Amino acid sequence: MIDRFSNKVISRLTLYHCVLVDYIEQGINFVSSTKLSKLLNIDDSQIRKDIKLLDYKGKCKVGYSVKDLKEIIEKRLTFSKNKDVFIVGAGNLGLALAKNDNFDYYGFNILALFDSNDLKTGISIDEKQIFHISKLPDLAQRLGVKIAILTVPHSQAQKAANFLIDSGIKYIWNFTQCILDVPEGIHVWNENLIGHFLQLTIDDTQIES
Amino acid sequence: MIDRFSNKVISRLTLYHCVLVDYIEQGINFVSSTKLSKLLNIDDSQIRKDIKLLDYKGKCKVGYSVKDLKEIIEKRLTFSKNKDVFIVGAGNLGLALAKNDNFDYYGFNILALFDSNDLKTGISIDEKQIFHISKLPDLAQRLGVKIAILTVPHSQAQKAANFLIDSGIKYIWNFTQCILDVPEGIHVWNENLIGHFLQLTIDDTQIES
């Protein structure tokens, strides 16, 4: 049994899981790698390889049991484990993420939001309170929160990241378009929305030479 | 000169570009592949390989000119070309994306939002009007819009996608957690937020065997 899947495997397993959730709702019991391949535009053999990593085998000519495969992915990707999270920056995107009631399912537990704007503090969004940013170090320590979603304006991103790191945050999900300069041991995921948009659309707008 | 970069190259070039934008602001004139490597946690040799694809060479011992490299990436990734976009679903996330004034820079031009809720239609968000979804086919055709951002609730995602495709939309940036079943020739980018969150955090919560 491997300890940790590669990032690419985690990403693909999450996508398979999305299909399985929909299939459960639709009352579909089995799915083949060919069907997953068509839906996700991922190579058939890659899908079989990924699912083999779960030590799970499909049934010949029927495919994978939707229910079993869904449960195994949930277990191996630790959906049932609570992952406590702070949102830093209560702007439009921060509020939108706080209101996403889909996240709970994945163990993704948003505890509170933080902002430097006094006008926003004290308000609650879906039972999650917005605190002044100055309260973050104390709350992070008392609640043992190590994960933060960063949605502050670009110009404040590095300063906010430094503050989070000083407060004991180890994992930063970075939605700002700023690349953060962080010390070793701090994990950053750059949510590269612009990159994704370009990957989707760029074959429409031929590259100029 | 290659016609189109691979998705991975596009993604990385966008990240390099983010660093270059910050460096211009900070008045830094040169950057090395080593520095980019450290900031982005991408292998040094990979960065040099990517930049070589742009037919651009750095200066020995000084590195890449920040200004030149930024301009070349912008040209090759067609930032100056307008890419007209509709947002479908004027919920929290749709509104947050509509309000992102950073997108313009990349040629990413949000023209309007659409929703099935009559209470939302007629309102404008940052000069972008929310129309009733029934107006989309006509507007898409008249304005020649081929790209849509899908931010409707999960339960309505497939139905909305079918409607978009019937209306001539060819590129769907899918923010719902639903995997869309689309015909050939339709391009979908699944914005796999859950997958990204898990990739960031999963080494914290050891995989159970």
HADDOCK unambig.tbl for C-alpha pairs under 7 A between the chains (distance, minus, plus):
assign (segid A and resid 1 and name CA) (segid B and resid 209 and name CA) 6.81 0.50 0.50
assign (segid A and resid 3 and name CA) (segid B and resid 207 and name CA) 6.15 0.50 0.50
assign (segid A and resid 4 and name CA) (segid B and resid 203 and name CA) 6.91 0.50 0.50
assign (segid A and resid 4 and name CA) (segid B and resid 207 and name CA) 6.34 0.50 0.50
assign (segid A and resid 7 and name CA) (segid B and resid 199 and name CA) 5.49 0.50 0.50
assign (segid A and resid 10 and name CA) (segid B and resid 195 and name CA) 6.43 0.50 0.50
assign (segid A and resid 10 and name CA) (segid B and resid 199 and name CA) 6.37 0.50 0.50
assign (segid A and resid 11 and name CA) (segid B and resid 195 and name CA) 4.73 0.50 0.50
assign (segid A and resid 11 and name CA) (segid B and resid 196 and name CA) 6.84 0.50 0.50
assign (segid A and resid 14 and name CA) (segid B and resid 195 and name CA) 5.45 0.50 0.50
assign (segid A and resid 18 and name CA) (segid B and resid 177 and name CA) 6.38 0.50 0.50
assign (segid A and resid 18 and name CA) (segid B and resid 178 and name CA) 6.13 0.50 0.50
assign (segid A and resid 18 and name CA) (segid B and resid 179 and name CA) 6.40 0.50 0.50
assign (segid A and resid 19 and name CA) (segid B and resid 179 and name CA) 5.87 0.50 0.50
assign (segid A and resid 39 and name CA) (segid B and resid 180 and name CA) 6.96 0.50 0.50
assign (segid A and resid 39 and name CA) (segid B and resid 181 and name CA) 5.72 0.50 0.50
assign (segid A and resid 76 and name CA) (segid B and resid 207 and name CA) 5.73 0.50 0.50
assign (segid A and resid 76 and name CA) (segid B and resid 208 and name CA) 6.10 0.50 0.50
assign (segid A and resid 77 and name CA) (segid B and resid 207 and name CA) 6.64 0.50 0.50
assign (segid A and resid 78 and name CA) (segid B and resid 207 and name CA) 6.53 0.50 0.50
assign (segid A and resid 92 and name CA) (segid B and resid 96 and name CA) 4.76 0.50 0.50
assign (segid A and resid 93 and name CA) (segid B and resid 93 and name CA) 6.65 0.50 0.50
assign (segid A and resid 93 and name CA) (segid B and resid 96 and name CA) 5.09 0.50 0.50
assign (segid A and resid 96 and name CA) (segid B and resid 92 and name CA) 4.76 0.50 0.50
assign (segid A and resid 96 and name CA) (segid B and resid 93 and name CA) 5.09 0.50 0.50
assign (segid A and resid 96 and name CA) (segid B and resid 96 and name CA) 6.90 0.50 0.50
assign (segid A and resid 171 and name CA) (segid B and resid 200 and name CA) 6.92 0.50 0.50
assign (segid A and resid 171 and name CA) (segid B and resid 201 and name CA) 6.82 0.50 0.50
assign (segid A and resid 177 and name CA) (segid B and resid 18 and name CA) 6.38 0.50 0.50
assign (segid A and resid 178 and name CA) (segid B and resid 18 and name CA) 6.13 0.50 0.50
assign (segid A and resid 179 and name CA) (segid B and resid 18 and name CA) 6.41 0.50 0.50
assign (segid A and resid 179 and name CA) (segid B and resid 19 and name CA) 5.88 0.50 0.50
assign (segid A and resid 180 and name CA) (segid B and resid 39 and name CA) 6.96 0.50 0.50
assign (segid A and resid 181 and name CA) (segid B and resid 39 and name CA) 5.72 0.50 0.50
assign (segid A and resid 187 and name CA) (segid B and resid 200 and name CA) 6.93 0.50 0.50
assign (segid A and resid 188 and name CA) (segid B and resid 200 and name CA) 6.98 0.50 0.50
assign (segid A and resid 189 and name CA) (segid B and resid 200 and name CA) 5.86 0.50 0.50
assign (segid A and resid 195 and name CA) (segid B and resid 10 and name CA) 6.42 0.50 0.50
assign (segid A and resid 195 and name CA) (segid B and resid 11 and name CA) 4.72 0.50 0.50
assign (segid A and resid 195 and name CA) (segid B and resid 14 and name CA) 5.45 0.50 0.50
assign (segid A and resid 196 and name CA) (segid B and resid 11 and name CA) 6.84 0.50 0.50
assign (segid A and resid 199 and name CA) (segid B and resid 7 and name CA) 5.48 0.50 0.50
assign (segid A and resid 199 and name CA) (segid B and resid 10 and name CA) 6.37 0.50 0.50
assign (segid A and resid 200 and name CA) (segid B and resid 171 and name CA) 6.91 0.50 0.50
assign (segid A and resid 200 and name CA) (segid B and resid 187 and name CA) 6.91 0.50 0.50
assign (segid A and resid 200 and name CA) (segid B and resid 188 and name CA) 6.96 0.50 0.50
assign (segid A and resid 200 and name CA) (segid B and resid 189 and name CA) 5.86 0.50 0.50
assign (segid A and resid 201 and name CA) (segid B and resid 171 and name CA) 6.81 0.50 0.50
assign (segid A and resid 203 and name CA) (segid B and resid 4 and name CA) 6.90 0.50 0.50
assign (segid A and resid 207 and name CA) (segid B and resid 3 and name CA) 6.10 0.50 0.50
assign (segid A and resid 207 and name CA) (segid B and resid 4 and name CA) 6.32 0.50 0.50
assign (segid A and resid 207 and name CA) (segid B and resid 76 and name CA) 5.73 0.50 0.50
assign (segid A and resid 207 and name CA) (segid B and resid 77 and name CA) 6.68 0.50 0.50
assign (segid A and resid 207 and name CA) (segid B and resid 78 and name CA) 6.56 0.50 0.50
assign (segid A and resid 208 and name CA) (segid B and resid 76 and name CA) 6.13 0.50 0.50
assign (segid A and resid 209 and name CA) (segid B and resid 1 and name CA) 6.76 0.50 0.50
